[in-house]
Amino acid sequence: MQVTIGIQNLTREVTFETDLKTADLTAQVSDALRDGAPLSLTTTKGRTVIIPGASIAYVEFGDTDKRKVGFAQF
């Protein structure tokens, strides 16, 4: 699943893929927003992303976009 996190006062977003299920990710994000605790997530490549909960502006997540390969027909 692709995750995009907007951080307050920054123009760039943090985007990565994770193997977490939607319910688990929703619970972790909700906890971080409610408590102001850091949001710690693991990417599909095994890296850890930590973002201060108080700095999270928004979080978008969903299925990764499958890119179509081939030629367009008009």
C-alpha positions in Angstrom: 0.0 0.0 0.0 1.3 3.5 -0.8 1.4 6.0 2.0 1.8 9.8 1.6 2.3 11.9 4.7 2.1 15.7 4.7 4.1 17.5 7.4 3.2 20.9 8.7 5.3 23.8 7.5 7.0 21.7 4.8 6.3 21.8 1.1 7.4 18.2 0.4 5.5 15.1 1.3 6.9 11.8 2.5 5.8 9.0 0.2 6.6 5.3 0.5 5.1 1.8 0.3 4.3 -0.5 3.2 3.0 -4.0 3.8 0.7 -2.9 6.7 -3.0 -3.6 6.4 -5.4 -0.7 6.2 -6.8 -1.3 9.7 -3.3 -1.4 11.3 -2.2 1.7 9.5 -5.4 3.6 10.5 -4.9 2.6 14.1 -1.3 3.8 14.2 -2.0 7.1 12.5 -5.0 7.7 14.8 -2.9 7.0 17.9 -0.2 9.4 16.7 -2.6 12.2 16.0 -4.5 11.7 19.2 -1.5 11.4 21.5 1.0 13.5 19.6 3.4 10.5 19.8 5.8 9.8 16.9 4.4 7.8 14.0 6.8 4.9 13.2 6.2 2.9 10.1 8.3 0.3 8.2 8.6 0.4 4.4 8.5 -2.6 2.1 12.3 -2.2 1.8 12.7 -2.6 5.5 13.5 1.0 6.3 11.8 2.8 9.2 10.1 6.2 8.8 9.5 8.2 12.0 7.4 11.4 12.0 6.5 13.5 15.0 2.7 13.0 15.6 2.2 16.7 16.4 3.7 17.7 12.9 1.4 15.5 10.8 -0.8 17.6 8.5 -2.5 14.7 6.6 -2.0 11.1 5.7 -3.2 9.5 2.5 -3.0 5.8 1.8 -4.4 3.2 -0.6 -3.5 0.7 -3.2 -0.4 1.4 -5.2 -1.1 2.5 -8.7 -0.4 -0.2 -11.3 1.2 1.4 -14.3 -0.1 0.2 -17.6 2.5 -0.9 -20.1 1.9 -0.5 -23.8 0.8 1.9 -26.4 -2.3 4.0 -26.2 -4.8 3.6 -29.0 -6.6 6.7 -30.2 
